[in-house]
């Protein structure tokens, strides 16, 4: 486990202790050109504060928006971004790869 990984999980735990709503996003699948490897994580609170990265920036905005929804409804989801997905072009993932991100609420 890398130091970055520990910092992200530590931040998630600290934010929960502070009473914040928190979601954790984790890269679960990549194919082709992907900016971050499987296991990369991003923690988000209900106000949109974040730590970590699941894409080096190109899909973070979309992931943060979904994470805030997950905090609100408590329903985990898998987000798909790739060259065949029109949304991928909109969020800047036009590099020829595919990435799946699992987003879950931290209880």
Secondary structure, DSSP 8 states (H G I E B T S, - for coil): --HHHHHHHHHHHHHHHTT--EEEEEEEEEESS-SS-TT-EEEEETT--EEE-SSTTSSHHHHHHHHHHHHHH---EEEEEETTSHHHHHHT--SS-EEEEEEEEE-
